[in-house]
Amino acid sequence: MGGILIRCGCTKLHHRGIDGEKLALHVTAGGKRVPFLLAPDGRVLYAVSQQTAKSPMRAPQKRQKTQQDSDSASAEKTIATALAPMAAVAAFLAAIIGLITNWQKLGEFYESSPISVGAFTASAAGLISWVMIGKLGSNITSKRLLAVRLSSIAIVIVLYSLLVLWPNRCTLSNVCAPSDWEPFQLGSLVTPASAEEKEGLEILSMKVDVTRSSFILTRNAESIHGGFEEVERLALQFDRDMHHVFSAASCRGIGGERPIVDALPVWRSLLIERGRRDLANLLVDYKGYQSLLLHSGREAFIEARPTAAELATLMATKPELFSLLMRWMVECVGVAEPVLIWTLRNNTSRVLTLLNVDYIVLDVGQVKGAGPDTLDPIDVMPHELYHQTGVQERDINPHILLSPGDTVTIRIRYRLETTDWGFTWLIRPIFHTAEGVSSEGPEFKIFNAKRRLGSLEGGAQ
């Protein structure tokens, strides 16, 4: 080893040992011992304590531990910084998955609680913005950072306001109204011979009463015997989705199970009046209804459902409660009989008296297949249709007087009298008056429900 010259204004210089190429030394100055390490090139590395001088390897170990502590703190900081964006992304993905899988329930919840949905969405947007701004903060100037923060706050406020106000947009702006579902009308499906007003008795429209039956009106080439035919005709079809919604103890439409929940208190009161509190106790909530349909067997539902007599009394005394039950039957169980709304106008110069309707049954058929359980509720002016060809005359009771230029709307429920399920008809109706004036409607097909529970007991009109 080469010699090392140490210059020191001290009293004594002591050599304490060799650590590799470093010398552990200490000097005595003014009666005090000052230990230190000396490099081979003469540089003083750092002063050490007496204990360190005796064990020169501990100082590097301490510095290594300090470095490890620093690395650990840095890793913890990195993990903590990453948790916020990970949580935001997870919440966003969870919201998207929930929206896809439960869009009906979420839509209903949003319509009923727009403030809660707006607050949740705005909070999520604010969290994501906060994370992104934190990432950008070190890369942009303070002025631009302030502008980004203000813009983010404005976006969150606008998003919250839109979500809260959107369900009430029509009421607030007064420029639109809620959109009701409208089935096809005669005027949109049949091309008139001329744009002039027809003389005599005119059929203005024919549409389905969707509040009283589970049928839809469309135009297709489906044959009443199965398969398809070349000519498209109006088709009155039982909604095939009813099989799925009834089997799942659910309802069609975006309302979800709301019609069930609204109807249960009315249904329970009818059961209590009937003396069947045991059945009423099964229908305390939706879970009880679900259990009745899915786990109590078919006979339990038939025994518990409202009878025609109960419905007739409820319709006469409490029409608002009757409408709740009717909505449940139409949207959640299925109403097996179609209800058509006919609109007619007197284009003559004299009073006309509507007497009857001739239903010319041109053809009948049957299309078998799986179908839903259905209910047969009461209605005004029922007309029976038998599964046979020929003319079937049905009275309009009471008779209707139509003054010149007057328009009348007639709701007719068609009782499809069959001995089996899946029966079909091809019909052309003709409305007659006492004065000899008549009006012929378009041909249309009827596709009945493919399985029935049977008629309600008692009180049917």
Helices and strands as residue ranges (DSSP letters): E 12-19, E 22-29, E 32-38, E 44-47, H 50-54, H 58-101, H 103-112, H 114-136, H 142-165, G 166-168, H 169-173, H 186-189, E 201-208, E 215-222, E 228-238, H 242-247, H 258-274, H 277-280, G 281-283, H 286-295, H 298-304, H 308-317, H 319-328, I 329-333, E 339-346, E 352-366, E 382-386, E 390-402, E 407-417, E 423-433, E 438-440, E 444-447
